[in-house]
């Protein structure tokens, strides 16, 4: 179960640069695609390489803010990165150049910056992106979260089964060791009895 809100806006090249510098300084980069993520400057340079493909475009990017108000099972930054990858795929932007940041506020704040121009031919995302209810819906975030949680539970189940298998093997080893110990004791007792009999016969 997750409760969240989603807000979208079209942004210019200048604002893209400003947001990346700001988020890279204050937040944590959790997901990206088709960018050199070494630092803020390299990310901006990656975006600018795509801007050149469409020099006359005034609105160069799309900014999506996801605020998570309530979450049933806490997940870490890596899981949020996977959530964003699922989310980007769900909204059909898996081919777009983007960066996503997790900001350390009281409520979970995730900011995704998409480059409208992408690919060698500079194809554009439709500028009316924020008005599409299917993209703007929190439902897509919930689906992404559920996918992450399902992966989490599957991994936990596998780890549990692995631990149980190890425990079974350890128990069998202990039982075998106890049997070997009992056999050793029985053999020692038998040898002692034989030695006693031999001494009496001597």
DOTI-813641 format. One record per atom (N, C-alpha, C): residue number from 1; atom name; z, x, y. Coordinates in pm, whole numbers, plus 32768, in hexadecimal, padded with zeros to 4 digits. Atoms other than C-alpha are relative to their C-alpha. Layout:
% DOTI-813641
{NUM; CA; {Z; X; Y}}
...
//
This chain:
% DOTI-813641
{1; N; {8000; 8056; 7F89}}
{1; CA; {8000; 8000; 8000}}
{1; C; {8000; 8059; 807C}}
{2; N; {8008; 7FB3; 7F85}}
{2; CA; {7F9F; 8087; 8155}}
{2; C; {7FDF; 7FA1; 8073}}
{3; N; {801E; 804B; 7F87}}
{3; CA; {7FA0; 7FF4; 82B2}}
{3; C; {7FD1; 8062; 806B}}
{4; N; {8037; 7FA2; 7FA0}}
{4; CA; {7EC6; 8097; 83B8}}
{4; C; {7FAA; 7FB8; 8067}}
{5; N; {805D; 8034; 7F9C}}
{5; CA; {7DED; 8065; 84E9}}
{5; C; {7F94; 8068; 8017}}
{6; N; {8072; 7FA7; 7FEC}}
{6; CA; {7C99; 80F6; 8539}}
{6; C; {7FC4; 7FE5; 808B}}
{7; N; {803C; 800D; 7F7B}}
{7; CA; {7C05; 8137; 8691}}
{7; C; {7F89; 8060; 8009}}
{8; N; {8079; 7FB0; 7FF5}}
{8; CA; {7AA5; 81B6; 86D9}}
{8; C; {7FD1; 800A; 8091}}
{9; N; {803E; 7FF3; 7F7C}}
{9; CA; {79F5; 8239; 880D}}
{9; C; {7F89; 8060; 7FF7}}
{10; N; {806F; 7FA2; 7FEF}}
{10; CA; {78A9; 82DC; 8868}}
{10; C; {802C; 806C; 8061}}
{11; N; {7FD3; 7F92; 7FAA}}
{11; CA; {78DD; 8433; 8904}}
{11; C; {7F8C; 805E; 8021}}
{12; N; {8066; 7FA2; 7FD1}}
{12; CA; {780F; 852D; 89C8}}
{12; C; {801A; 808B; 7FC7}}
{13; N; {7FF1; 7F76; 802E}}
{13; CA; {77DA; 869C; 8977}}
{13; C; {807B; 8041; 8040}}
{14; N; {7F8D; 7FC6; 7FB9}}
{14; CA; {78DD; 86FD; 8A7D}}
{14; C; {8083; 7FD3; 7FC2}}
{15; N; {7F85; 8032; 803A}}
{15; CA; {79E4; 861C; 89E2}}
{15; C; {8014; 8033; 7F72}}
{16; N; {7FF6; 7FC7; 8087}}
{16; CA; {7995; 8699; 8883}}
{16; C; {8042; 8089; 8006}}
{17; N; {7FC8; 7F78; 7FF1}}
{17; CA; {79DF; 87FD; 88F2}}
{17; C; {8092; 7FF9; 8028}}
{18; N; {7F76; 800F; 7FD3}}
{18; CA; {7B1C; 878E; 89A3}}
{18; C; {805C; 7FD3; 7F8F}}
{19; N; {7FAF; 8034; 806D}}
{19; CA; {7B9C; 86CA; 8876}}
{19; C; {8015; 8069; 7F93}}
{20; N; {7FF4; 7F9A; 8068}}
{20; CA; {7B52; 87E0; 877D}}
{20; C; {8062; 806C; 802A}}
{21; N; {7FA2; 7F9B; 7FCE}}
{21; CA; {7C07; 88E1; 8854}}
{21; C; {8090; 7FCD; 7FFD}}
{22; N; {7F7A; 803C; 7FFA}}
{22; CA; {7D2F; 87F5; 8880}}
{22; C; {803A; 7FEC; 7F74}}
{23; N; {7FCE; 801E; 8086}}
{23; CA; {7D4F; 8785; 8716}}
{23; C; {8012; 807F; 7FAC}}
{24; N; {7FF4; 7F84; 804D}}
{24; CA; {7D15; 88E1; 868B}}
{24; C; {807F; 804B; 8026}}
{25; N; {7F86; 7FBE; 7FD0}}
{25; CA; {7E37; 895E; 875E}}
{25; C; {807E; 7FB5; 7FD4}}
{26; N; {7F88; 8050; 8019}}
{26; CA; {7F2A; 883E; 871E}}
{26; C; {800C; 7FCE; 7F70}}
{27; N; {7FFF; 803D; 8085}}
{27; CA; {7EC6; 87C1; 85C6}}
{27; C; {7FD8; 805F; 7F91}}
{28; N; {8028; 7FB5; 8077}}
{28; CA; {7E5A; 8830; 846D}}
{28; C; {7F78; 7FCE; 7FCF}}
{29; N; {8084; 8025; 8034}}
{29; CA; {7CF1; 8833; 83F9}}
{29; C; {800D; 7FDE; 7F6C}}
{30; N; {7FED; 802B; 808B}}
{30; CA; {7CEE; 876B; 82B4}}
{30; C; {7F7E; 7FE5; 7FB7}}
{31; N; {807F; 8019; 8042}}
{31; CA; {7B7F; 872A; 8273}}
{31; C; {7F8F; 801F; 8061}}
{32; N; {8074; 7FE3; 7FAB}}
{32; CA; {7A29; 8793; 82F2}}
{32; C; {7F83; 8001; 7FAB}}
{33; N; {8081; 7FFC; 8046}}
{33; CA; {78B9; 8790; 829A}}
{33; C; {7F98; 803F; 8059}}
{34; N; {806C; 7FBB; 7FB9}}
{34; CA; {779E; 8877; 8304}}
{34; C; {802F; 8043; 807F}}
{35; N; {7FCF; 7FB4; 7F8D}}
{35; CA; {7874; 8940; 83F3}}
{35; C; {803F; 8083; 7FD0}}
{36; N; {7FB7; 7F84; 8017}}
{36; CA; {78FB; 8AA1; 8403}}
{36; C; {808D; 7FE8; 8036}}
{37; N; {7F79; 802B; 7FD7}}
{37; CA; {7A6F; 8A4B; 8408}}
{37; C; {8060; 8074; 8017}}
{38; N; {7FAB; 7F8B; 7FEB}}
{38; CA; {7AEF; 8BAB; 844D}}
{38; C; {805F; 7FEC; 8076}}
{39; N; {7FAE; 801B; 7F89}}
{39; CA; {7B6C; 8B46; 85A8}}
{39; C; {7FBA; 7F96; 8054}}
{40; N; {8038; 806A; 7FAB}}
{40; CA; {7B2E; 8A4B; 86BF}}
{40; C; {7F78; 8028; 8038}}
{41; N; {807F; 7FD2; 7FC6}}
{41; CA; {7A1A; 8B1E; 8757}}
{41; C; {7F8E; 7FF7; 7F9A}}
{42; N; {8069; 8005; 8067}}
{42; CA; {7958; 8B37; 860F}}
{42; C; {7FDC; 7F70; 7FDE}}
{43; N; {801D; 808F; 8019}}
{43; CA; {797A; 89BE; 85D8}}
{43; C; {7FA6; 7FC9; 806E}}
{44; N; {804F; 802F; 7F8E}}
{44; CA; {78F5; 8974; 8734}}
{44; C; {7F72; 8039; 7FF9}}
{45; N; {8084; 7FC3; 800D}}
{45; CA; {77D6; 8A69; 86FA}}
{45; C; {7FAD; 7FBA; 7F96}}
{46; N; {8046; 8049; 806B}}
{46; CA; {777F; 89B2; 85B8}}
{46; C; {7FCC; 7F7A; 8034}}
{47; N; {802B; 8080; 7FC6}}
{47; CA; {7772; 8869; 8676}}
{47; C; {7F8C; 8015; 8061}}
{48; N; {8066; 7FE8; 7F9B}}
{48; CA; {76A2; 88FF; 878D}}
{48; C; {7F79; 801F; 7FC1}}
{49; N; {807E; 7FE5; 8046}}
{49; CA; {759D; 8975; 8692}}
{49; C; {7FB7; 7F7C; 7FE0}}
{50; N; {803C; 8083; 8019}}
{50; CA; {7566; 8804; 863F}}
{50; C; {7FDC; 7FBA; 8083}}
{51; N; {801F; 803E; 7F7F}}
{51; CA; {7572; 8797; 87AC}}
{51; C; {7F74; 8028; 8030}}
{52; N; {8080; 7FCC; 7FD2}}
{52; CA; {7441; 8870; 87F0}}
{52; C; {7F8B; 7FB1; 7FC6}}
{53; N; {806B; 804A; 8042}}
{53; CA; {7377; 879E; 86FB}}
{53; C; {7FD9; 7F81; 804E}}
{54; N; {801C; 807A; 7FB0}}
{54; CA; {7395; 8670; 87E4}}
{54; C; {8032; 8018; 808E}}
{55; N; {7FCE; 7FD8; 7F7B}}
{55; CA; {73B5; 8701; 8947}}
{55; C; {8009; 7F8E; 8064}}
{56; N; {8000; 806D; 7F9D}}
{56; CA; {7374; 85B5; 89FA}}
{56; C; {806C; 7F98; 7FE5}}
{57; N; {7F98; 8061; 8023}}
{57; CA; {748E; 84F9; 894D}}
{57; C; {8078; 8010; 805D}}
{58; N; {7F8C; 7FFB; 7FA7}}
{58; CA; {75AA; 849E; 8A39}}
{58; C; {8084; 7FF0; 7FB5}}
{59; N; {7F88; 8014; 8053}}
{59; CA; {76A6; 8424; 8936}}
{59; C; {7FEE; 8051; 7F80}}
{60; N; {8014; 7FA2; 806D}}
{60; CA; {76C8; 8542; 8840}}
{60; C; {805A; 7FE9; 7F86}}
{61; N; {7FA2; 800B; 806F}}
{61; CA; {77ED; 84D7; 876B}}
{61; C; {8046; 7F7B; 7FF4}}
{62; N; {7FAF; 8076; 801B}}
{62; CA; {78CB; 83CE; 86D5}}
{62; C; {808D; 802E; 7FDD}}
{63; N; {7F74; 7FDB; 8016}}
{63; CA; {7A46; 83E1; 86D9}}
{63; C; {8048; 7F8C; 7FBE}}
{64; N; {7FB3; 8067; 8046}}
{64; CA; {7B10; 831E; 85DB}}
{64; C; {8091; 802E; 7FF5}}
{65; N; {7F71; 7FE6; 800B}}
{65; CA; {7C8B; 8311; 85F4}}
{65; C; {803D; 7F9F; 7F9B}}
{66; N; {7FBC; 8051; 8065}}
{66; CA; {7D52; 8297; 84C9}}
{66; C; {8096; 8016; 800F}}
{67; N; {7F6E; 7FF9; 7FF3}}
{67; CA; {7EC3; 8249; 8500}}
{67; C; {803D; 7FB6; 7F89}}
{68; N; {7FC2; 803B; 8075}}
{68; CA; {7F8D; 820A; 83C5}}
{68; C; {8090; 7FDA; 8023}}
{69; N; {7F7C; 8032; 7FDA}}
{69; CA; {80BB; 8130; 840F}}
{69; C; {8061; 7FFC; 7F8A}}
{70; N; {7FAB; 800D; 8076}}
{70; CA; {813D; 8103; 82AE}}
{70; C; {7FB3; 802D; 7F87}}
{71; N; {8041; 7FCE; 8078}}
{71; CA; {80F3; 81AE; 8168}}
{71; C; {8063; 7FFA; 7F8B}}
{72; N; {7FA7; 8017; 8073}}
{72; CA; {817F; 815F; 8010}}
{72; C; {802C; 8083; 7FC0}}
{73; N; {7FE3; 7F7F; 803E}}
{73; CA; {816A; 82BB; 7F79}}
{73; C; {7FD3; 806D; 805F}}
{74; N; {8021; 7F95; 7FA3}}
{74; CA; {8179; 83E8; 805F}}
{74; C; {7FA1; 8063; 7FBD}}
{75; N; {805C; 7F9C; 8033}}
{75; CA; {805C; 84DF; 8034}}
{75; C; {7FFC; 8076; 8061}}
{76; N; {7FFF; 7F89; 7FAC}}
{76; CA; {8031; 8640; 80B7}}
{76; C; {7F7A; 8012; 8048}}
{77; N; {8078; 7FE9; 7FAE}}
{77; CA; {7F29; 86D6; 819C}}
{77; C; {7F82; 800C; 7FAA}}
{78; N; {8073; 7FF3; 8059}}
{78; CA; {7E44; 872F; 8079}}
{78; C; {7FCF; 7F77; 7FD2}}
{79; N; {8025; 8087; 802A}}
{79; CA; {7E4E; 85C6; 8001}}
{79; C; {7FBF; 7FB2; 8072}}
{80; N; {8040; 8043; 7F8D}}
{80; CA; {7E00; 854A; 8160}}
{80; C; {7F71; 8033; 8011}}
{81; N; {8087; 7FCA; 7FFB}}
{81; CA; {7CD4; 8633; 815B}}
{81; C; {7FA5; 7FBB; 7F9B}}
{82; N; {804D; 8047; 8067}}
{82; CA; {7C5F; 8591; 8016}}
{82; C; {7FE9; 7F6F; 8029}}
{83; N; {800E; 8089; 7FD0}}
{83; CA; {7CA0; 843A; 80AE}}
{83; C; {7F8C; 7FF5; 8064}}
{84; N; {806B; 8001; 7F9C}}
{84; CA; {7BB9; 8490; 81D1}}
{84; C; {7F78; 8010; 7FBD}}
{85; N; {807F; 7FEF; 8047}}
{85; CA; {7AA8; 8506; 80E3}}
{85; C; {7FD4; 7F7D; 7FBF}}
{86; N; {801E; 8084; 803A}}
{86; CA; {7ABE; 83BA; 8029}}
{86; C; {7FD3; 7FA0; 806D}}
{87; N; {801C; 805C; 7F93}}
{87; CA; {7ABE; 8300; 8172}}
{87; C; {7F74; 8017; 803A}}
{88; N; {8084; 7FDE; 7FC9}}
{88; CA; {798D; 83B7; 81FA}}
{88; C; {7F91; 7FD2; 7FA1}}
{89; N; {8063; 802F; 8062}}
{89; CA; {78D2; 836B; 80B8}}
{89; C; {7FF3; 7F68; 8004}}
{90; N; {8001; 8092; 7FFF}}
{90; CA; {7934; 81FB; 80CA}}
{90; C; {7FB2; 7FC7; 8077}}
{91; N; {8046; 8033; 7F8A}}
{91; CA; {78AA; 81D2; 8228}}
{91; C; {7F71; 8036; 8009}}
{92; N; {808A; 7FD2; 8007}}
{92; CA; {7768; 8284; 81C6}}
{92; C; {7FDE; 8076; 8058}}
{93; N; {8019; 7F8E; 7FA7}}
{93; CA; {7793; 83B8; 82A1}}
{93; C; {8014; 8086; 7FB9}}
{94; N; {7FE4; 7F85; 804C}}
{94; CA; {77B4; 84BC; 818B}}
{94; C; {7F9F; 8071; 8023}}
{95; N; {8061; 7F99; 7FD8}}
{95; CA; {767E; 8573; 8211}}
{95; C; {8016; 8030; 8090}}
{96; N; {7FEB; 7FDC; 7F74}}
{96; CA; {7703; 8583; 8375}}
{96; C; {8059; 807B; 800F}}
{97; N; {7FA8; 7F92; 7FDB}}
{97; CA; {779C; 86B4; 8413}}
{97; C; {807E; 7FC5; 803F}}
{98; N; {7F85; 8037; 7FC8}}
{98; CA; {790A; 8670; 845B}}
{98; C; {8075; 8060; 7FEB}}
{99; N; {7F7F; 7FBE; 8016}}
{99; CA; {7A6B; 86FB; 847B}}
{99; C; {806C; 7F94; 8008}}
{100; N; {7F90; 805F; 7FFF}}
{100; CA; {7BB1; 8642; 8437}}
{100; C; {8083; 804C; 800F}}
{101; N; {7F80; 7FBF; 7FE3}}
{101; CA; {7D09; 869E; 84BB}}
{101; C; {8074; 7FA1; 7FE6}}
{102; N; {7F82; 8049; 8013}}
{102; CA; {7E67; 862F; 845B}}
{102; C; {805F; 802F; 806C}}
{103; N; {7FA8; 7FDC; 7F92}}
{103; CA; {7F50; 8625; 8588}}
{103; C; {8091; 7FDB; 7FE1}}
{104; N; {7F74; 8010; 8027}}
{104; CA; {80CB; 8647; 8565}}
{104; C; {8050; 7FA3; 8059}}
{105; N; {7FB3; 8062; 7FB5}}
{105; CA; {8143; 8508; 860D}}
{105; C; {805C; 7FB5; 7FA1}}
{106; N; {7FA4; 804D; 8053}}
{106; CA; {8250; 8417; 8593}}
{106; C; {7FB3; 7FAB; 7F9C}}
{107; N; {805B; 8046; 805B}}
{107; CA; {813B; 8341; 8502}}
{107; C; {7F8A; 805C; 7FE2}}
{108; N; {8070; 7FAB; 8028}}
{108; CA; {801E; 83E4; 8445}}
{108; C; {7F87; 7FE0; 8057}}
{109; N; {8077; 800D; 7FAB}}
{109; CA; {7EFA; 841C; 8534}}
{109; C; {7F94; 805A; 7FC8}}
{110; N; {8073; 7FB2; 802F}}
{110; CA; {7DA9; 8489; 84AD}}
{110; C; {7F8C; 7FE7; 805F}}
{111; N; {8072; 800B; 7FA5}}
{111; CA; {7C84; 84D1; 8591}}
{111; C; {7F86; 803E; 7FBD}}
{112; N; {807E; 7FCF; 8039}}
{112; CA; {7B20; 84F1; 850D}}
{112; C; {7F98; 8004; 806F}}
{113; N; {806A; 7FF1; 7F9C}}
{113; CA; {7A0D; 8574; 85EF}}
{113; C; {7F7D; 8015; 7FB5}}
{114; N; {8084; 7FF8; 803E}}
{114; CA; {78AC; 8530; 8573}}
{114; C; {7F99; 802F; 8066}}
{115; N; {8074; 7FDE; 7FAF}}
{115; CA; {7775; 85D2; 85FE}}
{115; C; {7F93; 7F9A; 7FE2}}
{116; N; {8068; 8066; 8017}}
{116; CA; {766C; 84C5; 862F}}
{116; C; {7F81; 803D; 7FC7}}
{117; N; {8077; 7FBC; 8032}}
{117; CA; {754F; 85BB; 85F7}}
{117; C; {8026; 8051; 7F85}}
{118; N; {7FE1; 7FB5; 8079}}
{118; CA; {7544; 864D; 849B}}
{118; C; {7F80; 8021; 7FB6}}
{119; N; {8074; 7FD9; 804F}}
{119; CA; {7454; 86FC; 83B2}}
{119; C; {7F99; 804B; 8052}}
{120; N; {8065; 7FAC; 7FBE}}
{120; CA; {7329; 87D5; 8402}}
{120; C; {7FA7; 7FB0; 805F}}
{121; N; {8056; 8052; 7FAD}}
{121; CA; {726D; 86AF; 849D}}
{121; C; {804C; 7FBA; 8071}}
{122; N; {7FB2; 8039; 7F93}}
{122; CA; {738B; 8642; 857D}}
{122; C; {8009; 7F69; 7FFF}}
{123; N; {7FF1; 8092; 8009}}
{123; CA; {73A8; 84DD; 84FC}}
{123; C; {8083; 7FD5; 8040}}
{124; N; {7F8B; 802C; 7FB4}}
{124; CA; {74A1; 840E; 85C3}}
{124; C; {8048; 7F8C; 7FBC}}
{125; N; {7FB1; 8076; 8022}}
{125; CA; {75BD; 8323; 856B}}
{125; C; {7FE4; 7F99; 806E}}
{126; N; {8015; 806A; 7F9D}}
{126; CA; {7583; 81D4; 8617}}
{126; C; {8072; 8001; 8065}}
{127; N; {7F9B; 7FF9; 7F95}}
{127; CA; {7638; 81D4; 8766}}
{127; C; {805E; 7F88; 7FFF}}
{128; N; {7FAB; 8078; 8006}}
{128; CA; {76C3; 8078; 871D}}
{128; C; {8066; 8008; 7F8F}}
{129; N; {7FA1; 7FEB; 806D}}
{129; CA; {779A; 810C; 8605}}
{129; C; {8087; 7FBC; 8015}}
{130; N; {7F7A; 803B; 7FF1}}
{130; CA; {78EA; 809E; 869E}}
{130; C; {8001; 7F68; 7FFB}}
{131; N; {8004; 8092; 7FFE}}
{131; CA; {7873; 7F35; 86AE}}
{131; C; {7FED; 7FC6; 7F74}}
{132; N; {8014; 8032; 8088}}
{132; CA; {7830; 7F1C; 8538}}
{132; C; {8086; 7FDF; 7FC0}}
{133; N; {7F7E; 8028; 8037}}
{133; CA; {7950; 7E54; 84A8}}
{133; C; {8019; 8040; 7F78}}
{134; N; {7FED; 7FC9; 8085}}
{134; CA; {7912; 7EDF; 834C}}
{134; C; {802D; 8092; 8007}}
{135; N; {7FD3; 7F76; 7FF0}}
{135; CA; {7940; 8043; 83CE}}
{135; C; {808B; 8005; 8041}}
{136; N; {7F88; 7FFE; 7FAE}}
{136; CA; {7A5A; 7FEA; 84BA}}
{136; C; {8079; 7FC8; 7FB8}}
{137; N; {7F96; 8045; 8048}}
{137; CA; {7B2C; 7F42; 83AD}}
{137; C; {8063; 8062; 7FC0}}
{138; N; {7F98; 7FB2; 8042}}
{138; CA; {7C78; 7FCE; 8332}}
{138; C; {7FF1; 7FF9; 7F68}}
{139; N; {8014; 8013; 8090}}
{139; CA; {7C08; 7F54; 81DD}}
{139; C; {7FC8; 807E; 7FBF}}
{140; N; {803A; 7F87; 8035}}
{140; CA; {7B3C; 8091; 81AF}}
{140; C; {8069; 806D; 7FED}}
{141; N; {7F94; 7F9E; 800D}}
{141; CA; {7C71; 8166; 81EC}}
{141; C; {8057; 7FDE; 7F88}}
{142; N; {7FAD; 802B; 8070}}
{142; CA; {7D37; 8098; 80F0}}
{142; C; {7FBD; 8023; 7F7A}}
{143; N; {8049; 7FDD; 807A}}
{143; CA; {7C29; 80C8; 7FE9}}
{143; C; {8009; 8096; 7FE5}}
{144; N; {7FF8; 7F6F; 800E}}
{144; CA; {7C2D; 823E; 802A}}
{144; C; {808A; 802A; 7FCF}}
{145; N; {7F76; 7FE1; 8028}}
{145; CA; {7DA8; 8248; 800A}}
{145; C; {8016; 7FDC; 7F6D}}
{146; N; {7FEF; 802A; 808B}}
{146; CA; {7D9E; 8186; 7EC4}}
{146; C; {7FBC; 8062; 7FA0}}
{147; N; {8046; 7F9E; 8053}}
{147; CA; {7CA1; 827D; 7E3A}}
{147; C; {8055; 807E; 7FF0}}
{148; N; {7FAA; 7F89; 8005}}
{148; CA; {7D8A; 839E; 7E94}}
{148; C; {8079; 7FE8; 7FA7}}
{149; N; {7F89; 801F; 8050}}
{149; CA; {7EB9; 82F2; 7DF9}}
{149; C; {7FDC; 7FF6; 7F6C}}
{150; N; {802B; 8006; 808C}}
{150; CA; {7DF6; 82A8; 7CBC}}
{150; C; {7FEF; 808C; 7FC6}}
{151; N; {800D; 7F76; 802A}}
{151; CA; {7D9F; 8419; 7CA9}}
{151; C; {808A; 803E; 7FEC}}
{152; N; {7F78; 7FCB; 8007}}
{152; CA; {7F0D; 846B; 7CE9}}
{152; C; {8044; 7FD3; 7F7F}}
{153; N; {7FC1; 8034; 8079}}
{153; CA; {7F87; 8387; 7BD3}}
{153; C; {7FC0; 803A; 7F82}}
{154; N; {8044; 7FC9; 8074}}
{154; CA; {7E7D; 8409; 7AE4}}
{154; C; {802D; 8090; 7FE8}}
{155; N; {7FD1; 7F75; 800D}}
{155; CA; {7EE5; 8571; 7B2B}}
{155; C; {8090; 8004; 7FCF}}
{156; N; {7F74; 8005; 802B}}
{156; CA; {8055; 8516; 7B07}}
{156; C; {800A; 7FDB; 7F6C}}
{157; N; {7FFF; 802B; 808C}}
{157; CA; {800D; 8467; 79BD}}
{157; C; {7FD7; 8073; 7FA5}}
{158; N; {802D; 7F8E; 804F}}
{158; CA; {7F51; 8595; 793C}}
{158; C; {806C; 806B; 7FF6}}
{159; N; {7F94; 7F9E; 8000}}
{159; CA; {806C; 867B; 79A4}}
{159; C; {8073; 7FD2; 7FA8}}
{160; N; {7F96; 8037; 8052}}
{160; CA; {8169; 8592; 78FE}}
{160; C; {7FDE; 800E; 7F6C}}
{161; N; {8029; 7FF3; 808C}}
{161; CA; {80A2; 858C; 77BC}}
{161; C; {8003; 8092; 7FD4}}
{162; N; {7FFC; 7F71; 8020}}
{162; CA; {8081; 8707; 77CA}}
{162; C; {8090; 802E; 7FE9}}
{163; N; {7F73; 7FDB; 8011}}
{163; CA; {81FB; 872F; 77FA}}
{163; C; {8038; 7FCA; 7F7E}}
{164; N; {7FD0; 803C; 807C}}
{164; CA; {8240; 863F; 76DC}}
{164; C; {7FCB; 804B; 7F86}}
{165; N; {803A; 7FB3; 806E}}
{165; CA; {8153; 8701; 75FC}}
{165; C; {8049; 8084; 7FEE}}
{166; N; {7FB5; 7F82; 8006}}
{166; CA; {8205; 8846; 7654}}
{166; C; {808A; 7FE9; 7FC5}}
{167; N; {7F7B; 801F; 8035}}
{167; CA; {8357; 87A3; 7610}}
{167; C; {7FFC; 7FE7; 7F6A}}
{168; N; {800E; 8018; 8090}}
{168; CA; {82DE; 872A; 74BB}}
{168; C; {7FF0; 8083; 7FB4}}
{169; N; {8015; 7F7F; 8041}}
{169; CA; {8268; 8888; 7463}}
{169; C; {807F; 8054; 7FFE}}
{170; N; {7F81; 7FB6; 7FFA}}
{170; CA; {83B1; 8920; 74D6}}
{170; C; {8062; 7FC9; 7F99}}
{171; N; {7FA5; 803C; 8063}}
{171; CA; {8476; 8826; 7402}}
{171; C; {7FDA; 8028; 7F72}}
{172; N; {802E; 7FD8; 8085}}
{172; CA; {839F; 8876; 72D3}}
{172; C; {8023; 8092; 7FE4}}
{173; N; {7FDF; 7F74; 800F}}
{173; CA; {83D6; 89EA; 730C}}
{173; C; {8095; 8012; 7FE5}}
{174; N; {7F6F; 7FF9; 8015}}
{174; CA; {854E; 89B6; 7326}}
{174; C; {8024; 7FD1; 7F74}}
{175; N; {7FE6; 8033; 8087}}
{175; CA; {854F; 88E5; 71E9}}
{175; C; {7FD7; 8065; 7F96}}
{176; N; {802F; 7F9B; 805F}}
{176; CA; {8485; 89EF; 7134}}
{176; C; {8060; 8077; 7FFE}}
{177; N; {7FA3; 7F8F; 7FF8}}
{177; CA; {8570; 8AFF; 71B2}}
{177; C; {8082; 7FE0; 7FB8}}
{178; N; {7F85; 8028; 8044}}
{178; CA; {869C; 8A39; 7136}}
{178; C; {7FED; 8001; 7F69}}
{179; N; {801B; 7FFE; 8090}}
{179; CA; {85F9; 8A11; 6FE2}}
{179; C; {7FFD; 808F; 7FCC}}
{180; N; {8006; 7F74; 8028}}
{180; CA; {85AF; 8B86; 6FD2}}
{180; C; {808C; 803B; 7FFC}}
{181; N; {7F76; 7FCF; 7FFD}}
{181; CA; {8717; 8BCF; 7034}}
{181; C; {804D; 7FCF; 7F86}}
{182; N; {7FBD; 8037; 8076}}
{182; CA; {8795; 8AE7; 6F20}}
{182; C; {7FD2; 8046; 7F81}}
{183; N; {8035; 7FB7; 8075}}
{183; CA; {86B0; 8B90; 6E24}}
{183; C; {803D; 808B; 7FF8}}
{184; N; {7FC4; 7F7A; 7FFE}}
{184; CA; {8738; 8CE4; 6E90}}
{184; C; {8090; 7FFC; 7FD1}}
{185; N; {7F74; 800E; 8029}}
{185; CA; {889F; 8C6C; 6E66}}
{185; C; {8009; 7FE6; 7F6A}}
{186; N; {7FFF; 801D; 808F}}
{186; CA; {8853; 8BDB; 6D10}}
{186; C; {7FDD; 807C; 7FAF}}
{187; N; {8026; 7F85; 8046}}
{187; CA; {87AA; 8D21; 6CAA}}
{187; C; {8071; 8065; 8001}}
{188; N; {7F8D; 7FA5; 7FF8}}
{188; CA; {88D2; 8DEE; 6D26}}
{188; C; {806D; 7FD6; 7F9F}}
{189; N; {7F99; 8032; 805C}}
{189; CA; {89C1; 8D0E; 6C62}}
{189; C; {7FD9; 801C; 7F6F}}
{190; N; {802E; 7FE7; 8089}}
{190; CA; {88ED; 8D30; 6B29}}
{190; C; {800E; 8093; 7FDC}}
{191; N; {7FF4; 7F6E; 8018}}
{191; CA; {88E3; 8EAC; 6B4A}}
{191; C; {8092; 8026; 7FEE}}
{192; N; {7F71; 7FE2; 800D}}
{192; CA; {8A5C; 8EB7; 6B7C}}
{192; C; {8036; 7FD5; 7F78}}
{193; N; {7FD1; 802E; 8083}}
{193; CA; {8A95; 8DE6; 6A42}}
{193; C; {7FCE; 805A; 7F90}}
{194; N; {8037; 7FA5; 8066}}
{194; CA; {89AF; 8EC5; 6978}}
{194; C; {804C; 8084; 8000}}
{195; N; {7FB4; 7F81; 7FF8}}
{195; CA; {8A66; 8FFB; 69F6}}
{195; C; {808B; 7FEF; 7FC4}}
{196; N; {7F7B; 8017; 803C}}
{196; CA; {8BB4; 8F5E; 6997}}
{196; C; {7FF9; 8001; 7F67}}
{197; N; {8011; 8007; 8091}}
{197; CA; {8B37; 8F14; 6837}}
{197; C; {7FE7; 808C; 7FC5}}
{198; N; {801C; 7F78; 8030}}
{198; CA; {8AAF; 9076; 6811}}
{198; C; {807A; 8057; 8001}}
{199; N; {7F85; 7FB0; 7FFC}}
{199; CA; {8BFC; 910B; 687E}}
{199; C; {805E; 7FDD; 7F8D}}
{200; N; {7FA9; 802A; 8070}}
{200; CA; {8CB4; 903A; 677D}}
{200; C; {7FCD; 8034; 7F7B}}
{201; N; {8039; 7FD2; 807D}}
{201; CA; {8BC5; 90A8; 666D}}
{201; C; {8008; 8096; 7FF2}}
{202; N; {7FFF; 7F6E; 8007}}
{202; CA; {8BE7; 9217; 66C5}}
{202; C; {807D; 8033; 7FB9}}
//
